[in-house]
């Protein structure tokens, strides 16, 4: 076994000179998981991925079930599997990957300030045709407060998994090797994950990735980013809904 490890280590350093195993492992597994998420975990993939379950859902509830599937699948692909890979291969505490809240008061206040500063912009874009057509993504919550709240609960699970993947697994996973430069490496796939959304939102993901990455490194936590994502997305859904008017 020792000889095999020596051979594997020698091959690794010869094939990928200047790179460390941790960074390569996070990049390769992170890339594969992101592809799985984008190709199999969106709401439109529900019927194709588990057709027997989709067929048993009443037609009226199929849109909600599709989004629930997507949000739960994101928890599996973007959070549970990376945590498992970390536990088996890298063997580091989840706290080292941003799974902590203590000591983050300043960053939570910063996030709240950013959100309040963006509320006027959110109100403006919520009335543009592109956003009216896109939000809320699940149309049946538009005129139902109970369905709106149910949907937001599952949406929160998605934001926790998203922030763990992009700011936890990718950002903290690459930080040891690249320092603050890891923000750049985690921002690019974050932008890719926004493709298909309104153009303005996709472009905004570039700045959002940089800001969220800086906040995560400062707080050593993914949760200020979770709160910001949840508040912004929830506000967009709220502003484009009719049940509260």
C-alpha positions in Angstrom: 0.0 0.0 0.0 2.9 2.4 0.8 4.5 1.7 -2.5 1.2 2.4 -4.3 0.8 5.7 -2.4 4.4 6.7 -3.3 3.7 5.9 -7.0 0.4 7.8 -7.0 2.1 10.8 -5.3 5.0 10.8 -7.8 2.6 10.5 -10.7 0.5 13.4 -9.4 3.4 15.8 -9.0 4.8 14.8 -12.4 1.4 15.1 -14.2 0.3 18.3 -12.4 3.5 20.1 -11.4 3.0 23.0 -9.0 -0.5 21.9 -7.9 -1.5 20.3 -4.6 -3.9 17.4 -4.3 -6.5 19.4 -2.2 -7.0 22.1 -4.9 -7.2 19.5 -7.7 -9.6 17.3 -5.8 -11.9 20.3 -5.0 -11.8 21.6 -8.6 -12.4 18.2 -10.2 -15.2 17.1 -7.9 -16.7 20.5 -7.7 -16.8 20.7 -11.5 -18.4 17.3 -11.8 -21.0 18.1 -9.2 -21.9 21.4 -10.8 -22.5 19.6 -14.1 -24.7 17.1 -12.4 -26.7 19.9 -10.8 -27.1 21.9 -14.0 -28.1 18.8 -16.1 -30.2 16.8 -13.6 -31.4 19.0 -10.7 -33.4 21.8 -12.2 -37.3 21.7 -11.9 -37.6 20.7 -15.5 -35.6 17.5 -14.9 -38.0 16.1 -12.3 -40.1 14.1 -14.7 -37.1 12.7 -16.6 -35.1 11.9 -13.5 -37.8 10.1 -11.4 -40.7 9.5 -13.8 -42.6 7.1 -11.6 -42.8 9.7 -8.8 -43.6 12.5 -11.2 -46.4 10.4 -12.7 -48.0 9.9 -9.3 -48.2 13.7 -8.5 -51.6 15.3 -9.3 -51.2 17.7 -12.3 -52.1 20.7 -10.1 -49.2 20.0 -7.8 -46.7 19.0 -10.4 -45.0 22.5 -10.6 -44.6 22.7 -6.8 -43.3 19.1 -6.8 -40.8 19.9 -9.5 -39.4 22.8 -7.5 -39.3 20.8 -4.3 -37.3 18.1 -6.2 -34.9 20.8 -7.5 -34.3 22.3 -4.1 -33.8 18.9 -2.3 -31.6 17.7 -5.2 -29.4 20.8 -4.7 -29.0 19.9 -1.0 -27.8 16.4 -2.1 -25.5 17.4 -4.9 -24.2 20.8 -3.8 -23.9 20.1 0.0 -24.4 16.6 1.2 -22.0 15.0 -1.3 -19.3 17.7 -0.8 -19.5 17.2 2.9 -19.2 13.4 2.5 -16.2 13.8 0.2 -14.6 16.1 2.7 -15.2 13.7 5.5 -13.8 10.7 3.6 -10.9 12.3 1.7 -9.9 15.6 3.2 -11.0 15.0 6.7 -11.5 18.5 7.8 -14.1 20.0 10.1 -17.2 21.5 8.4 -16.4 24.6 10.4 -13.3 25.1 8.2 -15.6 25.2 5.2 -17.8 27.9 6.5 -20.3 25.9 8.5 -20.4 28.3 11.5 -22.4 31.3 12.7 -20.4 32.5 15.8 -18.4 35.6 15.3 -20.3 36.7 12.2 -22.3 39.6 13.6 -20.4 42.3 11.7 -20.9 40.5 8.4 -24.6 39.9 9.0 -25.0 43.7 9.6 -23.0 44.3 6.4 -25.4 42.0 4.5 -28.4 43.7 5.9 -27.0 47.1 4.8 -26.4 45.8 1.3 -29.9 44.4 1.1 -31.5 47.7 2.3 -29.4 49.6 -0.2 -30.6 47.4 -3.0 -34.3 47.4 -2.1 -35.1 50.4 -4.4 -33.4 48.7 -7.3 -35.3 45.5 -6.6 -38.5 47.4 -6.6 -37.6 49.0 -10.0 -36.5 45.8 -11.7 -39.5 43.8 -10.3 -41.7 45.9 -12.6 -39.6 45.3 -15.8 -41.1 42.8 -18.4 -38.1 40.4 -18.1 -38.5 40.0 -14.3 -42.3 40.0 -14.4 -42.0 37.0 -16.9 -39.4 35.2 -14.8 -40.6 35.8 -11.2 -42.0 34.2 -9.3 -40.5 31.1 -10.9 -43.3 29.0 -9.5 -46.4 30.8 -10.8 -48.9 29.1 -8.4 -47.4 31.0 -5.4 -48.2 34.3 -7.1 -51.7 34.5 -5.6 -51.4 32.2 -2.6 -49.8 33.3 0.7 -49.6 29.7 2.1 -48.0 28.3 -1.1 -45.6 31.3 -1.1 -44.4 30.5 2.4 -44.1 26.8 1.7 -42.1 27.5 -1.4 -39.8 30.0 0.5 -39.1 27.3 3.1 -37.7 24.9 0.5 -36.0 27.8 -1.3 -34.0 28.4 1.9 -32.6 24.9 1.7 -31.4 25.7 -1.8 -29.6 28.8 -0.7 -27.9 27.0 2.1 -26.7 24.4 -0.3 -25.7 27.0 -3.0 -23.7 29.0 -0.5 -22.0 25.9 0.9 -21.0 24.8 -2.6 -19.7 28.1 -4.0 -18.5 29.8 -0.9 -17.8 26.8 1.2 -16.5 23.9 -0.9 -15.0 25.9 -3.7 -13.9 29.1 -1.9 -12.6 27.6 1.3 -11.4 24.5 -0.5 -9.1 26.6 -2.8 -8.2 29.3 -0.2 -5.3 27.4 1.3 -3.6 27.3 -2.1 -4.7 30.6 -3.6 -5.6 32.8 -0.7 -7.9 35.7 -1.7 -7.5 34.6 -5.3 -9.9 31.7 -4.5 -12.7 34.3 -4.7 -12.1 34.5 -8.4 -12.1 30.8 -8.9 -15.4 30.4 -7.0 -17.0 33.4 -8.9 -16.7 32.0 -12.4 -18.8 28.8 -11.8 -21.2 30.9 -9.7 -21.8 33.1 -12.8 -22.2 30.0 -15.0 -24.9 28.7 -12.7 -26.9 31.9 -13.4 -27.0 31.4 -17.1 -30.6 31.2 -18.4 -31.8 33.9 -15.9 -32.5 37.5 -17.0 -29.4 39.0 -18.5 -29.2 41.7 -15.8 -29.3 39.1 -13.1 -26.6 37.0 -14.7 -24.3 40.0 -15.1 -25.0 41.0 -11.5 -23.8 37.5 -10.5 -20.2 38.6 -11.3 -20.3 41.4 -8.7 -22.3 39.2 -6.3 -19.8 36.4 -6.5 -16.9 38.8 -5.6 -18.9 40.4 -2.8 -20.2 37.2 -1.3 -16.7 35.6 -1.5 -15.2 38.6 0.4 -17.9 38.4 3.0 -17.4 34.6 3.4 -13.7 34.9 3.9 -14.1 37.8 6.3 -16.7 36.0 8.4 -15.3 32.4 7.8 -19.0 31.5 7.3 -21.4 30.9 4.5 -24.4 32.1 6.4 -24.3 35.8 5.8 -24.4 35.0 2.1 -27.3 32.6 2.7 -29.3 35.4 4.3 -28.5 37.9 1.5 -29.5 35.4 -1.2 -32.6 34.4 0.6 -33.8 38.0 1.2 -33.1 39.2 -2.3 -34.7 36.2 -4.0 -37.7 36.2 -1.6 -38.2 40.0 -2.2 -38.2 39.4 -5.9 -40.9 36.7 -5.5 -42.8 38.9 -3.1 -42.8 42.0 -5.4 -43.9 40.0 -8.4 -46.7 38.3 -6.5 -50.3 39.5 -6.1 -51.6 37.7 -3.0 -50.5 40.6 -0.7 -52.0 43.4 -2.8 
